[in-house]
Amino acid sequence: MQLETHYMNLSDALDVAKAGDRTPVTLERLAHVFQCTERNAKFILRKMEEISWIAWHPGRGRGRKSEIELLADRERIVEEVARRLAEQGDVRGAIRLVQERGRLAEGAERFSSWLNEFFGFTRENRPERALDALRVPVYDQIGSLDPARIYFVGEGHLCRQIFDTLVKYDPEREDVVPRLAHHWESDAEGRKWTVYLRKGVLFHHKRELTADDVVYTFERLRLHPNYGLLRSVAALHSHVVEFELREPCVWFPRILGFDGGSILPKDLLELRGDAFFDEPVGTGPFQIARRTDRLCVLDAFPHYFLGRPHLDRVEMHFISEVNELPSLPIRLDLVQKGACGLAFRDDSEKYAKLRTSSARSCRMLTFNLRRPGPQHHPLFRQALDELIDREAMIAALGDDRLRPASGFVEGAERATPSPDPERIRSLLERSGYDGSTLLIDSSSNRAKETQLICESAARYGIALEPRISRFCDFQSNVDRQPGHIVYYSVVMEEGEATFVDFVFSPASAVGMHLLDDAHRETAADLMRRMFLEPTPAGRWRCVDELSEAIRSSHAMVFLFHSAFDAYFDPKIGGVEHNALGMIDYRHVWFKVAVSDELNKGNRSSRSG
């Protein structure tokens, strides 16, 4: 790549318009361009001549300069280097190279087309067998792979490929099903739970899972808010674990199925400490083969207890913000939601679309009551709630926004009348709003709707200043110094049990800083009632009560319910959304047509 960089620098320094033009130049200037000695500059020129990138015409006679003729297509060299970077696992660097060093829009367009083909299904024919791999572009940087610390959907999705929990929630049955545990039971009160582990389950480093791993995992969760119920955990046998709770909970197994309770190997975690989570080892269907800040390679775990995945490999390429540089646009026609997507342009003629049957996500504005400002007054919050025209925003933005939200979940949705300017101005006047500016935190994937909210507020004299963070930085920025208002969303992955995490997790909108003490106590009381409620319907009533308490006081402003979309090549099988709205890689497989194999064979024969 060094020689290519020298050629790009040479082309830039000489400002050559087209290949074939001669330009007078001195060795002294070339040494400056190459940032080397004149002797090394001669060596670089000789290398370029050998591969016909330049023609060197030495000056003859005193006072006559030498001339250089650039023969290679500079844009093609930029593209070739960018392709090599992508193939080596640095797609982000490849995009940046084309944006920074490319000059022509057609070069960026060619690279964009190549990159679109780079992602998706690839088959590598090896002597032993073909290797089926899936290359996935990921716009959301993955942060922690410690299951106890994950917050974003993308992190949860990746952890579910690597780890397993004792049980798993089945949203269709509204009940838990076996995973690492094959049976569980409790005493009559629901305070002591005994869990029986499967035998023969292997971690990725080939050691069998035992009760000691389960005890170790939950001991480190004793201070985690989601597991505050846990008084003690003990191994009764190599494959039997007993949990004792501080108070009864008739649906404790649901909590055992939270991602935070993914079972970790005691030996490796004790050996490596926090470094374990850089390349963690679990019992999941995929094991980490390579991980950098720009690439995560997952290989199928052949000894997975629920059956080996159909895929051999998944390459997750972290792109971060697309077109973050103001130069040449890289046109990624890829539809990618978090870490889930499959290939996958929004092209109705070539690609199939999968959408969840109902909304599983709720978006909302939350108020930071730990920071001084007008957001403390309920009438100000009500005014902001009523001035947002949700139907107009859905019409303007479309995408995965389905309908206006009146609470955390779909159900008794209320009509959303158009904003009443006179009423809104009256609310603001009665709230005593003085025109001060409020910061509203949002991630880059919510920038458009955040801007529309700011524009709507400005029409009523409310000064909202958007503070947009890259998705991967959003939570850490909010943790450090949250604004007056924060744009959040919650995915209803675990049904009503989601609210245990949403209410008590220190990283959540409720648990961190966004509700006052009265709402916190209301939420805690509802959670205690949920612990003793044996039926899903009864637990949902508690969730509805919490929604109503928040809605009536405008402690949050509910915005939209949204669905999950994925576009994919119809040749890809096993495409189904899981509870996170992601595509489980374990079920994905590829339909290779006989004609495709015959064509490959014919091409091989001709090339031979």
C-alpha positions, 0 to 999 in steps of 0.5 A: 500500500505504501507505493500506492500512497506515494502515487496518490501523493505524487498525483495530488502534488503535481495536480495532474489533470489526466494520465499522459501529461508531462510535468517538469519536476526536480528530485528535490521536490519529489523527495519532499512529496515522498517524505524521504531522501533523494536517493530513496525518491529515485528508488520509488520512481524506479519501482513505479516505472517497473509497473508502468505507473510513470514514465521518467524523462531525465533533463538533458543539459544544464538548467533543463528540468526532468519531466515525469509522466503519470500513466496509471489511473489514480482513481483505480488505484484508490479503489484497489487499495480501498477494496484490499482494506475492506477485504482485510476487515477495515471497511470503515478505513476503505470508505474513509480512503475513497472519501478523502483521496478520491477525486471523481464521483464515478470512482466513489460510485464504482466502489459503492457498487463493489461494496454492495456486492462485497456484503451478503453471502459468500462461498469459499470453496476449500479442499475439505468443503465449501465455507458459507459466510455472511458479511454484515455491515453494522452501523452501530458500534458494539460496546460491552460484551459483558452480558451484565453491562449491555444496554443497546440492542446490537450488543444484546444481539451479539451476546446471544450469538456467543452466550446462552441463558438458563431459560429463554422467553418464548413470546408466542407462548408467553412463557419460558422454555428450556435452554441450558436448564432442562427443568426448574421448580420452586417451593409453594411460596415461590421463594426457593427455586431449584434449576437442573442443568443439561449435561454435556453442554460445552463452552467454546474452549471445550470444557463442560458447563457445571453448576459452579459456572452458574453460581459464579455467574449469579454471584457477580450479579448480586449487586446488579439491580435486575437481580436484587431479589437474589439472596443466595445461589448454591450448587447442590450437585454438579448439575443442580443449582438452588436460588433463594430469593429475598421475597417471593416471585412466581415468575423468577425464571423469566428473570433467569432468562435476561441477557445479563444472566448469560452463563460465563465460564468461571475458570476463564473469567477468574484467569483473565478478569475484565480482559475476558470480555474483549473476546469472550467465551460462552456456550452459544452457537458462534464463537469469536474468531477475531475481534477489532474495533472495525470487525468481529468474526464469528465462527460456528461452534460445531459442538453447540448443544442445540445443533450446529448453525448452518452458516460457517462464519459471520463477519460483522463489519463496523462502519460507524457513521456513513458519509461522515466526511463531507467529500465524495459520497459513498452510496450504501444502498444497504438496509441495516438495523443494528447488528441484524441485517442480512444483505440487503438493499431496499430494492423491491424487484430483487430483494424480499422484505420482512417486517414484524407483524406488530410494533415491538419498540416504543420511542419516547422523550424522557426528562432529566429531573436531576438538572435544573430547568423548565422540564420540572414543571408538568405544564411545560412537559404537557405543552411539549407533548401536545405540540408534537404532531406525531401523524405529520412526523410519520407521514414525513419520515415513514420508514419503520414508524408505525403509529403514534404511541400512548404508552409502552406497548400497543393496545388502548391507543388514544387519538392524537389530535392536531396541536392546538396553538392557543392551548399550547401557548396557555400551558407554556404561559402558566408553566412560567417558561422563560424562553431558556434553552434546553438541550435534547440528547439524541443519537444520529439514527434519530437525528431527523425526528429530533430536528422535526421536534426542535422545529415544532417547539420553535414555532411556540417559542421553545428553544431546544438545542439538539445534541446529536451523538454517534450511536455508539457514543450516545449512552456514554455521553448521556451517562456523563452529562445528560441534557434536559431531555433525552430521546430514548427507545425501548424494545419489548423483547421480553414482554412485560418482563422488559419492565423489570430491566427498564425500571430498575437498570441503572442504565435505563431511562427510568433507573438512571435519572429521568423520573422523580421519587414519586414515580420511582416508588410507583414503579417499584410498587408495581414491580412487587405486585408483578412478582406475585402475579401468576398470569401474563394478563395480570402483569400487563395490567401493572404495566398499563398502570405504570404507562398511565401514571407516566402519561397523565403526569407527562413524565415521559412523552410517548412518540411512536411504536415501530416495527422491525424491517429487514431486506434480504436476497430471496436465496437466503433462508431462515430469515426470522426476527427474534424478540430483539427485532434481529435476525438470528444467524444460527437459523440462516442458510443459503439456497444455492440453485443447481444452475448457479453451481453449473455456471460456476463449473463451466466458468472453472472449465473455461478458465482452466 
